[in-house]
Each structure stands twice: as structure tokens, then as C-alpha cells.
């Protein structure tokens, strides 16, 4: 495994899925039955509100929709996380965009991803959650003791650091977090922006060696404008 692919694997594990001690509902192979977690938007509406184009990027795969816990991207990340080990397991929840509580896991959701070359990716998740859940997700904070960590895949260790940025305001409230992981001489970064608005929660994740907070927040603004334009 090259340094670049190793770092990509580690950050995908950490930022997209996490592997904390909090318990997750088991994903299912079929769509959820009964009422959705939110009385607001359904997965089809959220799909229509996803970003459709990002200059300089190309679509990576097809968009996904359904219950958050059944999305292929989420299920794949869960499988990949089995290979990862953190030296501070209690800090794993600090490295991901949203926590995996029941209300999030069962929420109607839609996902899309884009790529620029082989090194840089953007993903967007929209999910329909109630205002209390949305506020809780945006209000998450990284404890001081969790702002540095080490992660291992296959016995190879990387060092990581987390920064929490302040200042951006997109929608009703916004959270911006950066995660940097270094293996040998190679460093890759993930910036994710979580925002809430009327009836939905959005998470934009920018990954790559040249990822920046400014680009991540600009992408989040585009995602917010698109969602506000489409969702009734």
C-alpha cells in the first residue's frame, strides 16, 4: 500500500464513518418501513436537492438515497472501519462529520460524490432530521484531549490532528472541522462542513492533500444554495 492510498484509507475511515464506542443500529438490506425519522423531506426530494455540478470535478459513481444507515457509502465505510485502530478509541466520534445515533441512522438521506483527478474528492450528504437532532449535530465539539491521535491500519501507524474552525455561518448554524493525517512524508487533509436549515442537515466533506477550509466552506455554500432553491 502506498503512502497516499494508506492516508486516503485512514481519513476515509475516520471522517466518513468513525469507530467509536457508541453503539449503532445494524444496517439493513431493505428500505425502512413505517414513518421516516423526520416528518419533513423524503429521500427522493433530498436527491433532487443535491449538488449536480462542481467546476473542475467529475461525478464519482451515482447518487444514493434511502435511509442513512442503508446507503452504500455508509455501509462500505462501516466495513472498512474494521481495519482501523485508534490509540484513543474514546475520541473516534470527534473525527467524523455526524454522530451515528438512532435518529441520524434512520433518517431519510441522499449522497453524491465528485472527484478531481486521483487525489481530491468532494461528497455531500443531505438528511431530513428534526430541529433538535440538527442542532445537536451542528453543536458537537472536539474535546481538547482528542485534537491529536494515532491511527493504525494493518500495523502501519499514522498521526492525526483535528482543528475546529469558527466564523463561517451558512444556513441557520454551521460547524467546520479539519482533520490532517500524516504517514511518513505524506499528509492528506479532510475538511468537513455540517450545516442545518429548515428541515434538513447537510454535510460536505472535502478530502485531498490540497484540501482547504476556504474551498470546503465555498462548496458548503453552493450546497446550501442548491438545497434552498430545490426543497419546498
Residue, then its C-alpha position, 0 to 999 in steps of 0.5 A: x500500500x502506498x503512502x497516499x492510498x494508506x492516508x486516503x484509507x485512514x481519513x476515509x475511515x475516520x471522517x466518513x464513518x468513525x469507530x467509536x464506542x457508541x453503539x449503532x443500529x445494524x444496517x439493513x438490506x431493505x428500505x425502512x418501513x413505517x414513518x421516516x425519522x423526520x416528518x419533513x423531506x423524503x429521500x427522493x426530494x433530498x436527491x433532487x436537492x443535491x449538488x449536480x455540478x462542481x467546476x473542475x470535478x467529475x461525478x464519482x459513481x451515482x447518487x444514493x438515497x434511502x435511509x442513512x444507515x442503508x446507503x452504500x457509502x455508509x455501509x462500505x465505510x462501516x466495513x472498512x472501519x474494521x481495519x482501523x485502530x485508534x490509540x484513543x478509541x474514546x475520541x473516534x466520534x470527534x473525527x467524523x462529520x455526524x454522530x451515528x445515533x438512532x435518529x441520524x441512522x434512520x433518517x431519510x438521506x441522499x449522497x453524491x460524490x465528485x472527484x478531481x483527478x486521483x487525489x481530491x474528492x468532494x461528497x455531500x450528504x443531505x438528511x431530513x432530521x428534526x430541529x433538535x437532532x440538527x442542532x445537536x449535530x451542528x453543536x458537537x465539539x472536539x474535546x481538547x484531549x482528542x485534537x491529536x491521535x494515532x491511527x493504525x491500519x494493518x500495523x502501519x501507524x499514522x498521526x492525526x490532528x483535528x482543528x475546529x474552525x469558527x466564523x463561517x455561518x451558512x444556513x441557520x448554524x454551521x460547524x467546520x472541522x479539519x482533520x490532517x493525517x500524516x504517514x511518513x512524508x505524506x499528509x492528506x487533509x479532510x475538511x468537513x462542513x455540517x450545516x442545518x436549515x429548515x428541515x434538513x442537515x447537510x454535510x460536505x466533506x472535502x478530502x485531498x492533500x490540497x484540501x482547504x477550509x476556504x474551498x470546503x466552506x465555498x462548496x458548503x455554500x453552493x450546497x446550501x444554495x442548491x438545497x434552498x432553491x430545490x426543497x419546498 
